[in-house]
Amino acid sequence: MNKNHQYLLSQFNECFVDFAPFDQLLQDLTRLRNQSQLSGFKSSMLITGDTGSGKSALINHFYQQCKNDNNPYVILTRVRPTLEETLQQMLIDIDDFRRRKAPKRMSQFGLIERLMDCIKAKDIGLIIINECQELTELKSEHQQREIANKLKMISEEASVSIVFVGMPWADELLSDPQWDSRVRIKRTIPYFKLSSADEMRRYAKCLKLLSKALPIKERPQLELPEYSFPLFAICKGEMRVLKHVLSESLRIALDKDAQTITTEHCAMAAALIYDFSDEGNPFKKTVQEISIVEIERYTSAEDNKIVERTFSKAIPMMDLLIKK
């Protein structure tokens, strides 16, 4: 692959398409950031979604948008194995130079004090904590409460909003009634479904926007049945998988100097990624032959065990179309 093709592929991989619920989420994040310039109570936010739903893509897009625009800084950080390591990582993300000058060993309280000082000094308007469910995984109720209280102290004393982003059970961190009252915005990013007319329209809107984002001479109409139904059969409503298949299809099309992405390119991509035979490849089937599955239950945590997501039984595509 030549450098121009690499650039075009990277461009698509990094693109962000703005449709429901991402448009609302971006508005929420912007509003929270702007409220940091006002005195008084600072509300926080919880964003949950199962694996591959688009959480990281959303917050990375927002973070990049906020760079160098002369508004309050946004800090994007990721949970580390312990609360102390997470606090240290926040310090690095806020001010790497000052963190390097800090003593190598600091108490948890000392880390919190330094972190709050840095937040105030650097005009931080928003802290986004990704994979926040890892703060409470395999922790006792007492440990969960202690973590929640320390984060609450940081939010209150430094007067900063915190956005918690994580898996569906991330709200365990906010089980404390005081945190529940502070997290005024709670949003979930769902998988696509085809059994609902509204969700089918949302899926079609996503495909139209992804078509426009594809850096190729002739944009394919991904919302058409010959693309959209096989794509759903492969991705099961998961945004990350959908984009991965399209990225591989784009790579194949570029390698062949094609004017557009065809269903044959998509079939080749699906075969490469999932080792489909011709008989099992959704892009080699007619609409009458395609069946899809949809999310029935998202991943959860019960009794300190992760219960994996579950999908419906196979639904013939024609049954869904007849109902519509």
C-alpha positions in Angstrom: 0.0 0.0 0.0 1.4 3.4 -1.0 1.6 6.3 1.4 -1.4 8.1 -0.2 -3.5 5.0 0.4 -2.2 4.7 3.9 -3.2 8.4 4.5 -6.7 7.9 3.1 -7.2 4.7 5.1 -6.1 6.5 8.3 -8.3 9.4 7.5 -11.4 7.1 7.4 -10.3 5.1 10.5 -10.1 8.4 12.5 -13.3 9.9 11.2 -16.3 10.5 13.5 -19.8 10.6 12.2 -22.3 12.7 14.1 -25.8 11.1 14.5 -28.1 10.2 17.4 -27.2 9.8 20.2 -23.7 11.2 19.5 -25.1 14.6 18.5 -26.9 15.0 21.9 -23.8 13.7 23.8 -21.6 16.3 22.2 -24.0 19.0 23.2 -24.0 17.7 26.8 -20.3 17.6 26.9 -20.0 21.2 25.5 -22.5 22.4 28.0 -20.6 20.9 31.0 -17.4 22.4 29.8 -18.9 25.8 29.5 -20.5 25.7 32.9 -17.0 25.5 34.4 -16.7 29.3 33.8 -19.6 29.9 36.1 -19.6 29.9 39.9 -21.6 27.5 41.9 -22.4 23.8 41.7 -20.7 21.8 38.9 -22.8 18.8 37.7 -21.2 15.7 36.3 -22.1 13.1 33.7 -22.2 9.3 33.1 -21.9 7.8 29.6 -22.3 4.0 29.3 -22.3 1.6 26.4 -21.2 -1.9 25.7 -18.0 -2.9 23.9 -17.7 -1.3 20.5 -20.6 1.0 20.8 -18.5 4.1 20.1 -17.7 5.6 23.6 -14.0 6.0 23.0 -14.5 7.4 19.5 -16.9 10.0 20.9 -14.7 11.3 23.7 -11.6 11.3 21.6 -13.4 13.3 19.0 -14.6 15.8 21.6 -11.2 16.0 23.2 -9.6 16.8 19.8 -12.2 19.4 19.1 -11.4 21.2 22.4 -7.7 21.5 21.9 -6.3 25.0 21.4 -9.7 26.8 21.3 -8.9 29.1 24.2 -11.7 27.7 26.3 -11.3 25.8 29.6 -9.0 22.7 29.2 -10.5 19.2 28.9 -8.5 16.4 30.4 -9.0 12.9 29.0 -7.6 10.1 31.2 -7.9 6.4 31.6 -8.3 4.3 34.7 -5.2 2.5 36.0 -5.1 -0.6 38.2 -5.4 1.4 41.5 -6.9 4.7 42.5 -3.4 6.0 43.3 -2.2 5.2 39.9 -5.3 6.8 38.3 -4.6 10.0 40.3 -1.0 9.9 39.2 -2.1 9.5 35.6 -4.5 12.5 36.0 -1.5 14.6 37.2 0.5 13.5 34.2 -2.4 14.3 31.8 -2.9 17.8 33.4 0.7 18.8 33.8 3.5 16.4 33.0 6.3 18.8 34.0 4.9 19.4 37.5 4.3 15.7 38.0 7.9 14.9 37.2 9.0 17.4 39.8 6.8 15.7 42.4 8.2 13.2 44.9 8.2 9.7 43.6 6.2 8.5 46.6 3.2 10.5 47.8 0.3 9.5 50.0 -3.1 9.2 48.4 -4.2 12.4 50.2 -1.0 14.2 48.9 -1.9 13.1 45.4 -5.4 14.4 45.8 -4.1 17.8 47.1 -1.6 18.2 44.3 -4.3 17.2 41.7 -6.7 19.8 43.0 -4.0 22.4 43.0 -3.2 21.6 39.4 -6.9 21.6 38.3 -7.3 25.1 39.7 -4.0 26.4 38.3 -4.5 25.1 34.8 -8.2 26.2 34.4 -9.5 22.7 33.8 -13.1 22.7 32.7 -13.8 19.0 32.4 -12.2 15.7 33.4 -13.2 12.7 31.3 -12.4 9.3 32.9 -12.5 6.5 30.4 -13.1 2.9 31.4 -14.3 4.1 34.8 -15.9 0.7 35.6 -12.4 -0.5 36.3 -12.3 1.6 39.4 -14.9 -0.6 41.1 -14.3 -4.0 39.5 -13.4 -6.7 42.1 -13.7 -4.0 44.8 -15.7 -4.4 48.1 -18.6 -2.0 48.8 -16.4 -0.2 51.3 -13.7 0.3 48.7 -16.2 1.4 46.1 -17.6 4.0 48.5 -14.1 5.2 49.4 -13.2 5.7 45.7 -16.5 7.5 45.1 -15.9 9.8 48.0 -12.4 10.8 47.0 -13.6 11.6 43.4 -16.4 13.6 44.9 -13.9 15.6 47.0 -11.9 16.4 43.9 -15.0 17.5 42.0 -16.2 19.7 44.8 -13.0 21.2 46.1 -11.6 21.8 42.6 -15.0 22.9 41.3 -14.7 20.7 38.2 -17.2 18.5 36.3 -16.3 14.8 35.9 -17.5 12.7 33.0 -17.5 9.0 33.7 -17.3 6.8 30.6 -17.6 3.0 30.8 -19.4 -0.3 30.4 -23.0 -0.7 31.3 -22.3 -1.5 35.0 -20.2 1.6 35.5 -23.0 3.2 37.5 -21.9 1.1 40.5 -19.3 3.8 41.1 -22.1 6.3 41.5 -24.3 4.2 43.8 -23.6 6.7 46.6 -26.7 8.9 46.9 -24.6 12.1 47.0 -22.9 11.1 43.7 -26.3 10.2 42.2 -27.5 13.8 42.8 -24.3 15.2 41.2 -24.5 13.1 38.1 -27.3 15.1 36.4 -26.8 13.6 32.9 -26.9 9.9 32.3 -26.7 8.7 28.7 -26.4 5.2 27.1 -25.0 4.5 23.6 -27.0 1.6 22.2 -26.3 -0.9 19.5 -28.2 -0.6 16.3 -31.4 -2.7 15.8 -33.4 -3.5 12.7 -36.6 -4.7 14.5 -37.5 -1.1 15.4 -38.4 1.4 12.7 -36.7 4.3 14.6 -33.5 2.2 15.0 -33.5 1.2 11.4 -33.6 4.9 10.4 -30.8 5.6 12.8 -28.7 2.8 11.2 -29.5 4.1 7.7 -28.4 7.7 8.8 -25.1 6.3 10.1 -24.5 4.4 6.9 -25.2 7.6 4.8 -22.7 9.6 6.9 -20.1 6.8 6.7 -20.5 6.8 2.9 -19.7 10.5 2.8 -16.7 9.9 5.0 -15.2 7.3 2.7 -12.2 8.9 0.8 -12.9 7.4 -2.6 -13.9 8.9 -5.9 -17.4 7.5 -6.0 -19.1 7.2 -2.7 -21.1 3.9 -2.3 -24.7 4.1 -1.1 -24.2 2.0 2.0 -27.8 2.5 3.1 -29.0 0.4 0.2 -30.1 -3.2 1.0 -27.2 -4.8 -0.9 -24.8 -3.2 1.6 -26.8 -2.5 4.7 -28.3 -5.9 5.4 -25.1 -8.0 5.0 -23.2 -5.4 7.0 -25.7 -5.7 9.8 -25.5 -9.5 9.6 -21.8 -9.2 10.3 -21.6 -6.4 12.8 -24.7 -7.4 14.9 -25.4 -3.7 15.5 -21.9 -2.9 16.9 -20.4 0.3 15.5 -16.8 -0.8 15.9 -17.2 -3.9 13.8 -19.2 -2.0 11.2 -16.4 0.5 10.7 -13.7 -2.2 10.8 -15.4 -4.1 7.9 -15.8 -0.9 5.9 -12.1 0.0 6.6 -10.9 -3.3 5.2 -13.3 -2.9 2.2 -11.8 0.5 1.6 -8.2 -0.9 1.8 -9.1 -3.6 -0.8 -10.8 -1.0 -3.1 -7.8 1.3 -2.9 -5.3 -1.5 -3.6 -7.3 -2.3 -6.7 -7.5 1.4 -7.8 -11.3 1.0 -7.8 -13.5 4.0 -8.3 -15.8 3.0 -5.5 -16.4 0.2 -2.9 -18.5 -2.6 -4.3 -20.3 -5.4 -2.5 -17.5 -7.7 -3.9 -14.9 -5.7 -2.0 -17.1 -6.0 1.1 -17.4 -9.7 0.6 -13.6 -10.0 0.4 -13.1 -8.0 3.5 -15.6 -10.1 5.4 -13.9 -13.3 4.3 -10.5 -12.0 5.4 -11.6 -10.8 8.8 -14.0 -13.7 9.7 -12.8 -16.5 7.4 -16.2 -16.8 5.9 -16.8 -19.4 3.2 -18.9 -18.3 0.2 -21.9 -20.1 1.7 -21.5 -18.3 5.0 -20.6 -14.9 3.7 -23.6 -12.5 4.1 -22.4 -10.5 1.0 -22.7 -13.7 -1.1 -26.3 -14.2 -0.1 -29.6 -12.7 -1.4 -31.9 -10.7 0.9 -34.1 -13.8 1.2 -31.2 -15.8 2.5 -29.8 -13.3 5.0 -30.6 -13.7 8.7 -29.5 -11.2 11.5 -29.2 -11.3 15.2 -29.8 -8.3 17.6 -28.6 -7.4 21.0 -31.0 -8.8 23.7 -29.0 -8.2 26.9 -25.9 -6.0 27.3 -22.9 -7.0 29.3 -23.4 -6.8 33.1 -21.6 -7.4 36.4 -23.3 -9.7 38.9 -21.8 -10.9 42.1 -18.3 -9.7 41.0 -18.7 -11.7 37.8 -19.0 -10.4 34.2 -22.0 -11.7 32.5 -21.4 -11.5 28.7 -23.9 -9.8 26.3 -26.4 -12.0 24.6 -28.0 -11.8 21.2 -31.3 -12.9 19.8 -31.9 -16.1 17.8 -31.4 -15.7 14.1 -34.1 -13.5 12.5 -34.7 -13.9 8.7 -34.3 -10.5 7.1 -37.4 -11.0 5.1 -39.5 -11.4 8.3 -38.3 -8.0 9.5 -39.1 -6.4 6.1 -42.6 -7.9 6.0 -43.3 -6.5 9.4 -42.2 -3.0 8.2 
